Amino acid sequence: MFERELEELEAKDLLRGIVSRYSPQCSVITIDRKKYLNFSSNDYLGLASNQETVRAVKNSLEKFAFGSGASRLVAGGSILHKKLEAHIAGFKGTEAALIFNSGYSANTGIIPSIATEPDVIFSDELNHASIIDGCRLSRAKTRIYRHRDMAHLQTLMKKSGARRKIVATDSVFSMDGDLAPLPDICEICKEHEAMLYLDDAHGTGVLGRGRGALAHFGLKPEDWIIQMGTFSKALGAYGAFVSASGDVIKWISNTARSFMFSTALPSCVIAAAESGLRFVERNPSVVEKLWSNREKLFEGLKGIGHYDVFSATPILTIRTDSVRGALRLSEYLYSKGIYVPAIRPPAVSAPRLRITVTAAHTIKQIDTLVSILKKAGTGRVS
């Protein structure tokens, strides 16, 4: 039925396949019975295979079994859900929090909940696809401002007379690793009495000693700030959350369709998220190790002629001149036992390799990646 469309994708080097692991998610993974150094995962702190989490999941299964059987509004959740929401609210410094089944379902549910047709959303042009889809579903007017361009955002907001203005942005832009200029955004929001919707998926557990982007910039959670985050990246589990004032959380729980009409996450998944969160609180050194490894890789790449001018996080990119060039470099690394997939349109406009370093990587593993990239003789990171 889609033969022609598939042929067109293949001709453009844009046809993708699904890769399956034979091992846990960690710094070394097994694909097709062969081991590879893994520099593609968002498991920033190496908690996806943490044994404390495994034990927490087992204990939860014994007490709550597996299936949830219903949505949260129909007793699908357990007491573990409620406790995790209180915990994440305290962790993020807000009055309340609410669990969602994924970051995508959070953004596509929350944004239409807080913005409707009379409102205007101001969205960074490089926001994640789930934010873009959330804006579309809201039916609010969406004004796109140039990436991290505060003068452009200010100009657009001055032209708007909407009853409610909402700035939506990622904290960490996951394809480049750069940060949103949150201090400036907050000042503009205050000036225009706007709300801030912050997707902190790649900031939670990574920035601000693990507490996220607001903490990183020394900003306080305010009633007009709504923070979304995930348990599925640095915290090594699955699911997402929104953290905000009590009234905002109550409103979202009554109006966000992806929350209201989804079966609750199993309690064992919640136990995993709780375990990851507690681990980060008890072990600040794991976040320090992540940043130490990030600096090691950054300096190593710079030393062989790669300098990522965008990244301020453990996400480091190597740009290529073409999709084919990105595929060739990825395939070369794969042949040498390193897994770093090529990132291609429509995920990005310019093809690249997206390298993520984690706290679980060893110095030897990082040196191996740098050494093989040096032998590859690729061009400059930009």
One Martini backbone bead per residue (centre of mass of N, CA, C, O) as a GRO file, in nm:
protein
  382
    1MET     BB    1   0.055   0.064  -0.018
    2PHE     BB    2   0.366   0.213   0.048
    3GLU     BB    3   0.589   0.163  -0.167
    4ARG     BB    4   0.663   0.443  -0.286
    5GLU     BB    5   0.726   0.588  -0.018
    6LEU     BB    6   0.950   0.391   0.068
    7GLU     BB    7   1.134   0.437  -0.177
    8GLU     BB    8   1.179   0.739  -0.122
    9LEU     BB    9   1.314   0.711   0.151
   10GLU     BB   10   1.548   0.530   0.055
   11ALA     BB   11   1.664   0.732  -0.160
   12LYS     BB   12   1.713   0.950   0.094
   13ASP     BB   13   1.813   0.799   0.357
   14LEU     BB   14   1.518   0.771   0.554
   15LEU     BB   15   1.516   0.476   0.626
   16ARG     BB   16   1.407   0.292   0.901
   17GLY     BB   17   1.501   0.086   1.181
   18ILE     BB   18   1.467  -0.155   1.424
   19VAL     BB   19   1.636  -0.181   1.735
   20SER     BB   20   1.750  -0.466   1.929
   21ARG     BB   21   1.808  -0.580   2.240
   22TYR     BB   22   2.003  -0.834   2.455
   23SER     BB   23   2.008  -0.609   2.684
   24PRO     BB   24   2.065  -0.389   2.890
   25GLN     BB   25   2.066  -0.060   2.966
   26CYS     BB   26   2.392   0.071   2.879
   27SER     BB   27   2.727   0.120   2.794
   28VAL     BB   28   2.671  -0.186   2.715
   29ILE     BB   29   2.549  -0.351   2.425
   30THR     BB   30   2.333  -0.593   2.259
   31ILE     BB   31   2.363  -0.665   1.903
   32ASP     BB   32   2.342  -0.938   1.740
   33ARG     BB   33   2.541  -1.074   1.963
   34LYS     BB   34   2.688  -0.790   1.998
   35LYS     BB   35   2.910  -0.568   2.134
   36TYR     BB   36   2.852  -0.218   2.241
   37LEU     BB   37   2.919   0.096   2.258
   38ASN     BB   38   2.703   0.336   2.423
   39PHE     BB   39   2.623   0.669   2.258
   40SER     BB   40   2.264   0.702   2.267
   41SER     BB   41   2.165   0.742   2.551
   42ASN     BB   42   1.937   0.882   2.816
   43ASP     BB   43   2.104   0.731   3.052
   44TYR     BB   44   2.283   0.946   3.224
   45LEU     BB   45   2.318   0.771   3.521
   46GLY     BB   46   2.281   0.453   3.493
   47LEU     BB   47   1.969   0.349   3.603
   48ALA     BB   48   1.829   0.128   3.421
   49SER     BB   49   2.025  -0.111   3.584
   50ASN     BB   50   1.960  -0.071   3.871
   51GLN     BB   51   1.934  -0.271   4.156
   52GLU     BB   52   1.739  -0.104   4.324
   53THR     BB   53   1.518  -0.098   4.110
   54VAL     BB   54   1.474  -0.399   4.080
   55ARG     BB   55   1.382  -0.441   4.375
   56ALA     BB   56   1.144  -0.245   4.370
   57VAL     BB   57   0.986  -0.395   4.152
   58LYS     BB   58   0.956  -0.666   4.295
   59ASN     BB   59   0.805  -0.559   4.545
   60SER     BB   60   0.565  -0.442   4.389
   61LEU     BB   61   0.465  -0.703   4.254
   62GLU     BB   62   0.394  -0.848   4.523
   63LYS     BB   63   0.176  -0.624   4.612
   64PHE     BB   64   0.040  -0.508   4.307
   65ALA     BB   65   0.141  -0.631   4.077
   66PHE     BB   66   0.061  -0.507   3.754
   67GLY     BB   67  -0.204  -0.418   3.669
   68SER     BB   68  -0.432  -0.137   3.667
   69GLY     BB   69  -0.729  -0.126   3.488
   70ALA     BB   70  -0.715   0.201   3.502
   71SER     BB   71  -0.755   0.503   3.570
   72ARG     BB   72  -0.692   0.735   3.807
   73LEU     BB   73  -1.008   0.821   3.832
   74VAL     BB   74  -1.050   0.475   3.868
   75ALA     BB   75  -0.827   0.340   4.057
   76GLY     BB   76  -0.552   0.267   3.892
   77GLY     BB   77  -0.396   0.371   4.118
   78SER     BB   78  -0.169   0.387   4.371
   79ILE     BB   79   0.000   0.493   4.646
   80LEU     BB   80   0.261   0.532   4.480
   81HIS     BB   81   0.166   0.766   4.308
   82LYS     BB   82   0.113   0.969   4.534
   83LYS     BB   83   0.401   0.966   4.657
   84LEU     BB   84   0.553   1.054   4.401
   85GLU     BB   85   0.413   1.328   4.367
   86ALA     BB   86   0.514   1.445   4.635
   87HIS     BB   87   0.815   1.407   4.576
   88ILE     BB   88   0.839   1.573   4.308
   89ALA     BB   89   0.741   1.836   4.425
   90GLY     BB   90   0.971   1.870   4.627
   91PHE     BB   91   1.204   1.849   4.418
   92LYS     BB   92   1.075   2.108   4.246
   93GLY     BB   93   0.920   2.321   4.440
   94THR     BB   94   0.610   2.242   4.463
   95GLU     BB   95   0.281   2.175   4.547
   96ALA     BB   96   0.251   1.983   4.285
   97ALA     BB   97   0.172   1.667   4.109
   98LEU     BB   98   0.169   1.470   3.790
   99ILE     BB   99   0.118   1.171   3.628
  100PHE     BB  100   0.245   1.038   3.325
  101ASN     BB  101   0.306   0.802   3.068
  102SER     BB  102   0.455   1.041   2.905
  103GLY     BB  103   0.597   1.301   2.750
  104TYR     BB  104   0.404   1.307   2.512
  105SER     BB  105   0.135   1.292   2.675
  106ALA     BB  106   0.187   1.545   2.833
  107ASN     BB  107   0.209   1.762   2.606
  108THR     BB  108  -0.068   1.668   2.456
  109GLY     BB  109  -0.237   1.739   2.728
  110ILE     BB  110  -0.151   2.008   2.869
  111ILE     BB  111  -0.158   2.230   2.653
  112PRO     BB  112  -0.471   2.202   2.591
  113SER     BB  113  -0.546   2.265   2.895
  114ILE     BB  114  -0.402   2.575   2.905
  115ALA     BB  115  -0.488   2.606   2.591
  116THR     BB  116  -0.685   2.804   2.373
  117GLU     BB  117  -0.815   2.986   2.121
  118PRO     BB  118  -0.766   3.280   2.274
  119ASP     BB  119  -0.475   3.198   2.277
  120VAL     BB  120  -0.106   3.225   2.312
  121ILE     BB  121   0.176   3.059   2.172
  122PHE     BB  122   0.529   3.056   2.244
  123SER     BB  123   0.757   2.887   2.022
  124ASP     BB  124   1.024   2.723   1.975
  125GLU     BB  125   1.157   2.606   1.675
  126LEU     BB  126   1.314   2.347   1.848
  127ASN     BB  127   1.101   2.193   1.956
  128HIS     BB  128   0.950   1.933   2.039
  129ALA     BB  129   0.712   1.743   1.888
  130SER     BB  130   0.517   1.738   2.139
  131ILE     BB  131   0.481   2.044   2.151
  132ILE     BB  132   0.377   2.090   1.870
  133ASP     BB  133   0.128   1.902   1.903
  134GLY     BB  134   0.008   2.049   2.146
  135CYS     BB  135  -0.044   2.314   1.998
  136ARG     BB  136  -0.233   2.202   1.784
  137LEU     BB  137  -0.450   2.078   1.982
  138SER     BB  138  -0.531   2.353   2.124
  139ARG     BB  139  -0.598   2.594   1.900
  140ALA     BB  140  -0.402   2.790   1.942
  141LYS     BB  141  -0.210   3.037   1.888
  142THR     BB  142   0.104   3.011   1.708
  143ARG     BB  143   0.427   3.143   1.788
  144ILE     BB  144   0.735   3.148   1.626
  145TYR     BB  145   1.055   3.153   1.758
  146ARG     BB  146   1.361   3.196   1.738
  147HIS     BB  147   1.622   3.036   1.844
  148ARG     BB  148   1.689   3.194   2.140
  149ASP     BB  149   1.528   3.466   2.054
  150MET     BB  150   1.447   3.732   2.251
  151ALA     BB  151   1.375   3.960   2.057
  152HIS     BB  152   1.158   3.803   1.904
  153LEU     BB  153   0.980   3.735   2.143
  154GLN     BB  154   0.924   4.025   2.230
  155THR     BB  155   0.789   4.118   1.967
  156LEU     BB  156   0.554   3.912   1.965
  157MET     BB  157   0.434   3.990   2.246
  158LYS     BB  158   0.372   4.292   2.184
  159LYS     BB  159   0.153   4.210   1.952
  160SER     BB  160  -0.013   4.079   2.180
  161GLY     BB  161  -0.376   4.056   2.307
  162ALA     BB  162  -0.407   3.821   2.476
  163ARG     BB  163  -0.539   3.679   2.758
  164ARG     BB  164  -0.323   3.436   2.706
  165LYS     BB  165   0.021   3.368   2.774
  166ILE     BB  166   0.257   3.122   2.632
  167VAL     BB  167   0.565   2.980   2.704
  168ALA     BB  168   0.738   2.732   2.504
  169THR     BB  169   1.005   2.511   2.631
  170ASP     BB  170   1.290   2.380   2.631
  171SER     BB  171   1.571   2.334   2.822
  172VAL     BB  172   1.676   2.095   2.644
  173PHE     BB  173   1.808   2.045   2.330
  174SER     BB  174   1.832   1.718   2.211
  175MET     BB  175   2.003   1.775   1.925
  176ASP     BB  176   2.237   1.987   2.069
  177GLY     BB  177   2.252   2.064   2.395
  178ASP     BB  178   2.113   2.320   2.448
  179LEU     BB  179   1.999   2.615   2.616
  180ALA     BB  180   1.769   2.785   2.756
  181PRO     BB  181   1.716   3.133   2.838
  182LEU     BB  182   1.558   3.152   3.126
  183PRO     BB  183   1.604   3.429   3.254
  184ASP     BB  184   1.490   3.584   3.007
  185ILE     BB  185   1.217   3.447   2.986
  186CYS     BB  186   1.115   3.526   3.268
  187GLU     BB  187   1.122   3.831   3.225
  188ILE     BB  188   0.921   3.833   2.989
  189CYS     BB  189   0.686   3.702   3.139
  190LYS     BB  190   0.656   3.919   3.354
  191GLU     BB  191   0.607   4.162   3.163
  192HIS     BB  192   0.348   3.987   3.016
  193GLU     BB  193   0.195   3.790   3.196
  194ALA     BB  194   0.316   3.498   3.156
  195MET     BB  195   0.348   3.175   3.088
  196LEU     BB  196   0.549   2.878   3.169
  197TYR     BB  197   0.647   2.605   2.958
  198LEU     BB  198   0.856   2.337   3.082
  199ASP     BB  199   1.075   2.114   2.924
  200ASP     BB  200   1.266   1.886   3.152
  201ALA     BB  201   1.365   1.606   3.040
  202HIS     BB  202   1.697   1.682   3.006
  203GLY     BB  203   1.727   1.811   3.312
  204THR     BB  204   1.636   1.594   3.479
  205GLY     BB  205   1.919   1.477   3.662
  206VAL     BB  206   2.139   1.697   3.536
  207LEU     BB  207   2.059   1.964   3.641
  208GLY     BB  208   2.096   2.116   3.933
  209ARG     BB  209   2.184   1.851   4.080
  210GLY     BB  210   1.904   1.721   3.932
  211ARG     BB  211   1.657   1.946   3.952
  212GLY     BB  212   1.722   2.131   3.707
  213ALA     BB  213   1.695   2.426   3.531
  214LEU     BB  214   1.616   2.623   3.751
  215ALA     BB  215   1.848   2.549   3.942
  216HIS     BB  216   2.079   2.610   3.746
  217PHE     BB  217   1.977   2.933   3.738
  218GLY     BB  218   1.846   3.019   4.020
  219LEU     BB  219   1.538   2.953   4.003
  220LYS     BB  220   1.213   2.992   4.097
  221PRO     BB  221   0.924   2.852   4.158
  222GLU     BB  222   0.631   2.953   4.005
  223ASP     BB  223   0.294   2.983   3.943
  224TRP     BB  224   0.365   3.046   3.618
  225ILE     BB  225   0.512   2.766   3.634
  226ILE     BB  226   0.551   2.477   3.420
  227GLN     BB  227   0.668   2.146   3.484
  228MET     BB  228   0.820   1.911   3.278
  229GLY     BB  229   0.894   1.555   3.311
  230THR     BB  230   1.110   1.264   3.335
  231PHE     BB  231   1.183   0.908   3.414
  232SER     BB  232   1.330   0.794   3.128
  233LYS     BB  233   1.617   0.900   3.178
  234ALA     BB  234   1.801   0.978   3.438
  235LEU     BB  235   1.599   0.783   3.624
  236GLY     BB  236   1.558   0.491   3.470
  237ALA     BB  237   1.257   0.470   3.370
  238TYR     BB  238   0.908   0.570   3.352
  239GLY     BB  239   0.760   0.849   3.244
  240ALA     BB  240   0.578   1.139   3.379
  241PHE     BB  241   0.554   1.500   3.467
  242VAL     BB  242   0.384   1.755   3.657
  243SER     BB  243   0.485   2.080   3.797
  244ALA     BB  244   0.289   2.280   4.033
  245SER     BB  245   0.033   2.416   4.130
  246GLY     BB  246  -0.251   2.310   4.271
  247ASP     BB  247  -0.453   2.430   4.063
  248VAL     BB  248  -0.317   2.331   3.806
  249ILE     BB  249  -0.327   2.027   3.871
  250LYS     BB  250  -0.633   2.010   3.899
  251TRP     BB  251  -0.697   2.102   3.613
  252ILE     BB  252  -0.538   1.887   3.455
  253SER     BB  253  -0.684   1.634   3.586
  254ASN     BB  254  -0.973   1.750   3.444
  255THR     BB  255  -0.855   1.810   3.115
  256ALA     BB  256  -0.643   1.596   3.038
  257ARG     BB  257  -0.683   1.347   2.815
  258SER     BB  258  -0.418   1.170   2.857
  259PHE     BB  259  -0.501   1.124   3.157
  260MET     BB  260  -0.809   1.048   3.171
  261PHE     BB  261  -0.774   0.815   2.910
  262SER     BB  262  -0.554   0.651   3.082
  263THR     BB  263  -0.392   0.405   3.192
  264ALA     BB  264  -0.221   0.338   3.448
  265LEU     BB  265   0.063   0.293   3.565
  266PRO     BB  266   0.234   0.065   3.691
  267SER     BB  267   0.360   0.026   4.007
  268CYS     BB  268   0.646  -0.072   3.921
  269VAL     BB  269   0.713   0.186   3.761
  270ILE     BB  270   0.689   0.377   4.002
  271ALA     BB  271   0.908   0.239   4.173
  272ALA     BB  272   1.137   0.305   3.978
  273ALA     BB  273   1.113   0.614   3.992
  274GLU     BB  274   1.154   0.639   4.297
  275SER     BB  275   1.435   0.511   4.303
  276GLY     BB  276   1.577   0.717   4.118
  277LEU     BB  277   1.519   0.968   4.288
  278ARG     BB  278   1.659   0.871   4.550
  279PHE     BB  279   1.938   0.826   4.431
  280VAL     BB  280   1.997   1.122   4.356
  281GLU     BB  281   1.967   1.237   4.645
  282ARG     BB  282   2.194   1.037   4.777
  283ASN     BB  283   2.386   1.071   4.489
  284PRO     BB  284   2.552   1.337   4.375
  285SER     BB  285   2.804   1.199   4.237
  286VAL     BB  286   2.663   1.102   3.973
  287VAL     BB  287   2.638   1.385   3.850
  288GLU     BB  288   2.936   1.455   3.861
  289LYS     BB  289   3.025   1.223   3.673
  290LEU     BB  290   2.878   1.315   3.426
  291TRP     BB  291   3.034   1.593   3.400
  292SER     BB  292   3.313   1.470   3.384
  293ASN     BB  293   3.259   1.308   3.124
  294ARG     BB  294   3.179   1.544   2.951
  295GLU     BB  295   3.454   1.692   2.963
  296LYS     BB  296   3.621   1.464   2.850
  297LEU     BB  297   3.482   1.448   2.573
  298PHE     BB  298   3.498   1.740   2.486
  299GLU     BB  299   3.810   1.757   2.491
  300GLY     BB  300   3.858   1.523   2.297
  301LEU     BB  301   3.713   1.643   2.051
  302LYS     BB  302   3.873   1.906   2.042
  303GLY     BB  303   4.159   1.764   2.006
  304ILE     BB  304   4.044   1.649   1.699
  305GLY     BB  305   3.858   1.909   1.580
  306HIS     BB  306   3.610   1.914   1.771
  307TYR     BB  307   3.346   2.173   1.808
  308ASP     BB  308   3.076   2.234   2.013
  309VAL     BB  309   2.889   2.532   2.005
  310PHE     BB  310   2.616   2.437   2.149
  311SER     BB  311   2.688   2.270   2.386
  312ALA     BB  312   2.594   2.227   2.764
  313THR     BB  313   2.594   1.909   2.760
  314PRO     BB  314   2.588   1.550   2.719
  315ILE     BB  315   2.527   1.661   2.433
  316LEU     BB  316   2.695   1.567   2.128
  317THR     BB  317   2.781   1.694   1.802
  318ILE     BB  318   2.805   1.577   1.454
  319ARG     BB  319   2.833   1.727   1.168
  320THR     BB  320   2.712   1.695   0.830
  321ASP     BB  321   2.672   1.739   0.481
  322SER     BB  322   2.505   1.462   0.493
  323VAL     BB  323   2.325   1.185   0.523
  324ARG     BB  324   2.539   0.992   0.414
  325GLY     BB  325   2.764   1.091   0.606
  326ALA     BB  326   2.625   1.003   0.868
  327LEU     BB  327   2.599   0.703   0.795
  328ARG     BB  328   2.898   0.643   0.752
  329LEU     BB  329   2.993   0.713   1.037
  330SER     BB  330   2.809   0.520   1.187
  331GLU     BB  331   2.909   0.262   1.041
  332TYR     BB  332   3.200   0.283   1.131
  333LEU     BB  333   3.152   0.264   1.433
  334TYR     BB  334   3.003  -0.006   1.425
  335SER     BB  335   3.253  -0.165   1.310
  336LYS     BB  336   3.404  -0.076   1.602
  337GLY     BB  337   3.181  -0.102   1.846
  338ILE     BB  338   2.987   0.163   1.798
  339TYR     BB  339   2.684   0.328   1.913
  340VAL     BB  340   2.578   0.586   1.664
  341PRO     BB  341   2.328   0.721   1.533
  342ALA     BB  342   2.178   0.869   1.279
  343ILE     BB  343   2.051   1.198   1.232
  344ARG     BB  344   1.744   1.275   1.064
  345PRO     BB  345   1.518   1.355   0.876
  346PRO     BB  346   1.274   1.517   1.070
  347ALA     BB  347   1.432   1.555   1.343
  348VAL     BB  348   1.621   1.721   1.150
  349SER     BB  349   1.769   1.943   0.924
  350ALA     BB  350   2.061   1.849   1.014
  351PRO     BB  351   2.279   1.621   0.995
  352ARG     BB  352   2.389   1.372   1.250
  353LEU     BB  353   2.563   1.307   1.548
  354ARG     BB  354   2.441   1.182   1.862
  355ILE     BB  355   2.613   1.225   2.158
  356THR     BB  356   2.601   1.033   2.466
  357VAL     BB  357   2.696   1.083   2.790
  358THR     BB  358   2.768   0.904   3.093
  359ALA     BB  359   2.822   0.790   3.417
  360ALA     BB  360   2.890   0.484   3.310
  361HIS     BB  361   3.129   0.572   3.178
  362THR     BB  362   3.448   0.526   3.095
  363ILE     BB  363   3.747   0.645   3.016
  364LYS     BB  364   3.813   0.425   2.809
  365GLN     BB  365   3.554   0.459   2.638
  366ILE     BB  366   3.602   0.751   2.561
  367ASP     BB  367   3.880   0.710   2.428
  368THR     BB  368   3.781   0.518   2.211
  369LEU     BB  369   3.594   0.711   2.063
  370VAL     BB  370   3.805   0.929   1.996
  371SER     BB  371   4.004   0.747   1.841
  372ILE     BB  372   3.804   0.659   1.615
  373LEU     BB  373   3.730   0.943   1.518
  374LYS     BB  374   4.015   1.017   1.431
  375LYS     BB  375   4.037   0.791   1.214
  376ALA     BB  376   3.792   0.889   1.039
  377GLY     BB  377   3.830   1.193   0.945
  378THR     BB  378   3.637   1.409   1.016
  379GLY     BB  379   3.481   1.684   1.052
  380ARG     BB  380   3.348   1.950   1.186
  381VAL     BB  381   3.202   2.066   1.460
  382SER     BB  382   2.875   2.277   1.461
   0.00000   0.00000   0.00000
